């Protein structure tokens, strides 16, 4: 019998946390453990979790003296304590459809039966977008952000842009053992898990919305709509500010990719290692040469405007 863990990082989530916990309780396949580390909440978050624990939800609290870590490091700490065959990542303000665990686990089990459980594996789904009051804004989080859901299957694209949120992910034990500890250079924990899965194993997509992602002012990153209004808002700061922001994002992605190479180059398939090394070599080249090299590598982001901005900032 395969064991299922949920990694839940909490911080001042009292308003929406009860909805998430209720949706986990109503799953057609229930988890064995819900590992929670609170990052210093000052609202009723801990009380809500305590009551859920007392009502026999399989919640286990992680206690330490590390203080406030932030979302990425908090998740990294929790994941280091997950020992299940499968681990799902949970955002405190989402709502899981009742078959979310069932669908993701079924996909992972099928793949492991074909390829073996030693293969690092990540499975992800789509999500719906809802507002802070629970009204559905879009049936697909990917389309809402101007992404193709299946772009997450493309290692080349994922080296420079992550399109897969952690709340849609399931990872198997082999991936966690390979990916941990999450390095300081990781832009976010979910992006790192996705890259390691690509580098050493496989990534698969369940093309269905299996949860409702709540979009509100307190999201750590959020899922901004990709439309004319949002593009205009991004450009209001001026073209040079946009270029600086995109370049900073590229430098962070490059540092993350450099750590990926440092850790796993000798274990990666030759074609993926060669691609990674070509991407890492870009900053060493002159302005025109590196842009031509990037084009030859078919490096791009989701959508023409994002891609043009990236080449300009490169």
C-alpha positions as CSV (number, residue, x, y, z in Angstrom):
1,X,0.0,0.0,0.0
2,X,1.5,3.3,-1.1
3,X,1.6,6.1,1.5
4,X,0.6,9.6,0.7
5,X,1.9,12.8,2.4
6,X,0.7,16.3,2.0
7,X,3.2,19.2,2.5
8,X,1.3,22.3,3.8
9,X,3.2,25.5,4.5
10,X,1.0,27.8,6.5
11,X,1.2,31.6,7.3
12,X,-1.7,33.8,8.3
13,X,-4.1,31.7,6.4
14,X,-7.1,31.7,8.8
15,X,-9.5,33.1,6.3
16,X,-9.3,30.3,3.8
17,X,-7.6,27.4,5.6
18,X,-10.8,25.8,6.8
19,X,-12.0,25.4,3.1
20,X,-8.7,23.7,2.1
21,X,-8.8,21.3,5.1
22,X,-12.5,20.4,4.4
23,X,-11.6,19.7,0.8
24,X,-8.8,17.4,1.8
25,X,-11.1,15.6,4.2
26,X,-13.5,15.0,1.4
27,X,-11.0,13.4,-1.0
28,X,-11.9,10.0,-2.6
29,X,-8.3,8.9,-1.6
30,X,-7.3,10.2,1.7
31,X,-3.7,11.1,2.7
32,X,-1.8,9.3,5.4
33,X,-0.2,12.4,6.8
34,X,-0.5,16.2,6.4
35,X,2.8,17.7,7.4
36,X,2.5,21.3,8.5
37,X,5.0,23.9,9.4
38,X,3.7,27.3,10.3
39,X,5.9,30.2,9.4
40,X,5.0,32.5,12.3
41,X,1.3,33.2,11.9
42,X,-0.2,36.0,14.0
43,X,-3.9,35.2,13.2
44,X,-6.0,32.1,14.1
45,X,-4.1,29.7,11.7
46,X,-2.6,27.6,14.4
47,X,-5.9,27.3,16.3
48,X,-7.7,26.1,13.1
49,X,-5.0,23.5,12.5
50,X,-5.1,22.4,16.2
51,X,-8.9,21.8,15.9
52,X,-8.5,19.9,12.7
53,X,-5.9,17.7,14.3
54,X,-8.1,17.1,17.3
55,X,-10.9,16.1,14.9
56,X,-8.7,13.2,13.7
57,X,-7.3,14.8,10.6
58,X,-3.8,13.2,10.2
59,X,-1.9,16.5,10.8
60,X,1.6,16.4,12.1
61,X,3.2,19.7,13.2
62,X,6.9,20.4,12.5
63,X,8.5,22.3,15.4
64,X,11.8,24.1,15.2
65,X,13.6,27.3,16.2
66,X,14.3,28.4,12.6
67,X,11.8,31.3,12.7
68,X,10.2,32.8,9.6
69,X,11.6,31.1,6.5
70,X,9.5,32.4,3.6
71,X,7.4,30.2,1.3
72,X,10.2,28.4,-0.6
73,X,12.4,27.6,2.4
74,X,9.3,26.7,4.5
75,X,8.2,24.2,1.8
76,X,11.8,22.9,1.5
77,X,11.9,22.2,5.3
78,X,8.6,20.4,5.2
79,X,9.5,18.3,2.2
80,X,12.7,17.2,3.9
81,X,10.4,15.4,6.5
82,X,8.1,13.8,4.0
83,X,8.6,10.0,3.8
84,X,5.5,8.9,1.8
85,X,5.7,7.2,-1.6
86,X,4.0,10.2,-3.0
87,X,3.9,13.8,-1.7
88,X,1.4,16.5,-2.8
89,X,2.1,20.2,-2.2
90,X,-0.8,22.3,-0.7
91,X,-1.3,26.0,-0.7
92,X,-3.3,27.1,2.4
93,X,-5.9,29.1,0.5
94,X,-6.9,26.6,-2.3
95,X,-9.8,24.2,-2.7
96,X,-9.1,20.7,-3.8
97,X,-11.6,18.9,-6.0
98,X,-12.6,15.6,-4.4
99,X,-10.7,13.5,-6.9
100,X,-7.4,15.5,-6.9
101,X,-5.3,12.9,-5.0
102,X,-7.0,10.0,-6.7
103,X,-6.2,11.3,-10.2
104,X,-2.6,12.3,-9.5
105,X,-1.8,9.1,-7.6
106,X,-3.4,6.9,-10.3
107,X,-1.2,8.6,-12.9
108,X,2.0,8.2,-10.8
109,X,1.2,4.6,-10.0
110,X,0.6,3.7,-13.6
111,X,3.9,5.3,-14.6
112,X,5.9,3.6,-11.8
113,X,4.4,0.2,-12.7
114,X,5.8,0.7,-16.3
115,X,9.1,2.3,-15.4
116,X,9.9,1.4,-11.8
117,X,9.6,3.4,-8.6
118,X,13.3,4.4,-8.7
119,X,12.5,6.8,-11.5
120,X,12.2,10.4,-10.2
121,X,8.7,11.5,-11.2
122,X,6.6,14.6,-11.1
123,X,2.9,14.7,-12.1
124,X,0.9,18.0,-12.4
125,X,-2.6,19.1,-13.3
126,X,-4.3,22.3,-14.3
127,X,-6.3,24.5,-11.8
128,X,-9.3,26.8,-12.0
129,X,-8.8,30.4,-10.9
130,X,-11.2,31.9,-8.3
131,X,-11.3,35.2,-6.5
132,X,-11.1,35.8,-2.8
133,X,-14.9,35.2,-2.4
134,X,-14.8,31.9,-4.2
135,X,-16.1,33.0,-7.6
136,X,-14.6,31.3,-10.6
137,X,-12.6,33.7,-12.8
138,X,-11.3,31.2,-15.3
139,X,-11.7,27.5,-15.9
140,X,-7.9,27.1,-16.6
141,X,-5.1,28.7,-14.6
142,X,-2.7,28.0,-17.5
143,X,-4.9,29.8,-20.1
144,X,-5.5,32.6,-17.6
145,X,-1.8,33.3,-17.4
146,X,-1.2,32.9,-21.2
147,X,0.4,29.5,-20.8
148,X,0.0,26.2,-22.6
149,X,-0.6,23.6,-19.9
150,X,1.7,21.1,-21.6
151,X,4.6,23.5,-21.7
152,X,5.6,22.2,-18.3
153,X,6.7,19.0,-20.1
154,X,9.4,20.9,-22.0
155,X,12.7,21.0,-20.2
156,X,14.1,23.6,-22.7
157,X,11.3,26.0,-21.7
158,X,11.4,25.3,-18.0
159,X,15.1,26.3,-17.8
160,X,14.1,29.9,-18.2
161,X,10.5,30.1,-17.1
162,X,8.3,28.0,-14.7
163,X,4.7,27.5,-15.8
164,X,3.7,24.8,-13.2
165,X,2.6,25.9,-9.7
166,X,3.5,23.7,-6.8
167,X,-0.1,23.3,-5.7
168,X,-0.8,21.3,-8.8
169,X,2.1,18.9,-8.2
170,X,2.6,15.3,-7.0
171,X,6.2,14.1,-6.6
172,X,7.3,10.6,-5.8
173,X,9.8,9.4,-3.2
174,X,12.6,9.0,-5.8
175,X,12.3,12.7,-6.8
176,X,12.3,14.0,-3.3
177,X,15.4,12.0,-2.4
178,X,17.2,13.4,-5.5
179,X,16.1,17.0,-5.2
180,X,16.6,17.6,-1.5
181,X,17.9,19.7,0.0
182,X,16.5,22.5,-2.0
183,X,19.4,24.9,-2.7
184,X,19.5,28.6,-1.8
185,X,19.8,29.3,-5.5
186,X,16.4,27.8,-6.3
187,X,14.1,30.5,-7.4
188,X,11.2,28.6,-5.9
189,X,10.8,25.1,-4.5
190,X,8.3,24.0,-7.1
191,X,10.5,25.2,-10.0
192,X,13.4,23.3,-8.6
193,X,11.4,20.1,-8.2
194,X,10.3,20.4,-11.8
195,X,13.8,20.9,-13.1
196,X,15.2,17.9,-11.2
197,X,12.4,15.7,-12.5
198,X,13.3,16.8,-16.0
199,X,17.0,16.3,-15.5
200,X,16.8,12.8,-13.9
201,X,13.4,11.4,-14.5
202,X,10.1,12.3,-16.1
203,X,7.3,14.9,-15.9
204,X,3.7,14.1,-16.8
205,X,0.6,16.2,-17.1
206,X,-3.0,15.3,-16.1
207,X,-4.9,17.7,-18.4
208,X,-7.7,18.6,-16.0
209,X,-8.4,21.2,-13.4
210,X,-8.1,19.4,-10.1
211,X,-8.2,22.3,-7.7
212,X,-9.4,25.9,-7.4
213,X,-6.5,28.4,-7.1
214,X,-7.5,31.4,-5.1
215,X,-6.2,34.7,-6.5
216,X,-6.0,37.5,-3.9
217,X,-3.8,40.3,-2.7
218,X,-1.8,38.1,-0.2
219,X,-0.6,35.5,-2.7
220,X,3.2,35.0,-2.5
221,X,3.5,35.1,-6.3
222,X,-0.1,34.9,-7.6
223,X,-1.5,34.0,-11.0
224,X,-1.8,37.2,-12.9
225,X,-4.2,37.3,-15.9
226,X,-2.4,37.6,-19.2
227,X,-4.4,40.2,-21.2
228,X,-4.1,43.7,-22.6
229,X,-4.8,45.3,-19.3
230,X,-2.2,43.3,-17.4
231,X,0.4,44.0,-20.2
232,X,-0.3,47.7,-20.0
233,X,0.1,47.6,-16.2
234,X,3.5,45.9,-16.6
235,X,4.7,48.5,-19.1
236,X,3.6,51.5,-17.0
237,X,6.9,51.4,-15.1
238,X,8.7,52.1,-18.3
239,X,10.7,50.0,-20.7
240,X,14.0,50.1,-18.9
241,X,12.3,49.0,-15.6
242,X,10.7,46.1,-17.5
243,X,14.1,45.2,-19.0
244,X,15.8,45.3,-15.5
245,X,13.0,43.1,-14.1
246,X,13.2,40.5,-16.9
247,X,17.0,40.5,-16.7
248,X,16.9,39.9,-12.9
249,X,14.6,37.0,-13.5
250,X,16.9,35.5,-16.1
251,X,20.0,35.9,-13.8
252,X,18.1,34.1,-11.1
253,X,17.1,31.3,-13.5
254,X,20.7,31.0,-14.7
255,X,22.0,30.6,-11.1
256,X,19.4,28.0,-10.5
257,X,20.4,26.2,-13.7
258,X,24.0,26.4,-12.7
259,X,23.3,24.6,-9.4
260,X,21.3,22.0,-11.4
261,X,24.4,21.3,-13.5
262,X,26.7,21.2,-10.5
263,X,24.6,18.6,-8.7
264,X,23.4,16.4,-11.5
265,X,25.5,16.8,-14.7
266,X,27.1,13.4,-14.3
267,X,23.6,11.7,-13.9
268,X,21.8,13.5,-16.7
269,X,21.1,12.1,-20.2
270,X,23.7,13.4,-22.6
271,X,21.2,15.5,-24.7
272,X,19.8,17.3,-21.6
273,X,23.3,17.9,-20.2
274,X,24.4,19.4,-23.5
275,X,21.4,21.7,-23.6
276,X,21.9,22.8,-20.1
277,X,25.6,23.5,-20.7
278,X,24.7,25.6,-23.8
279,X,22.3,27.7,-21.8
280,X,24.8,28.2,-19.1
281,X,27.4,29.4,-21.7
282,X,25.2,32.2,-22.9
283,X,26.5,34.9,-20.5
284,X,30.0,34.3,-21.7
285,X,29.2,35.5,-25.3
286,X,28.8,38.9,-26.7
287,X,25.5,40.7,-27.0
288,X,24.7,39.6,-30.6
289,X,26.3,36.1,-30.3
290,X,24.4,35.1,-27.2
291,X,21.1,36.1,-28.8
292,X,21.8,34.2,-31.9
293,X,22.9,31.2,-29.8
294,X,19.7,31.4,-27.8
295,X,17.6,31.5,-31.0
296,X,19.5,28.4,-32.3
297,X,18.7,26.7,-29.1
298,X,15.0,27.6,-29.6
299,X,14.9,29.2,-26.2
300,X,11.7,31.2,-25.6
301,X,9.1,32.0,-23.0
302,X,5.4,31.6,-23.3
303,X,4.1,34.1,-25.8
304,X,5.8,36.5,-28.2
305,X,5.8,39.5,-25.9
306,X,7.5,37.6,-23.0
307,X,10.0,36.1,-25.5
308,X,10.8,39.4,-27.0
309,X,11.3,40.9,-23.6
310,X,13.6,38.1,-22.6
311,X,15.8,38.4,-25.7
312,X,16.0,42.2,-25.1
313,X,17.1,41.6,-21.5
314,X,19.5,38.8,-22.4
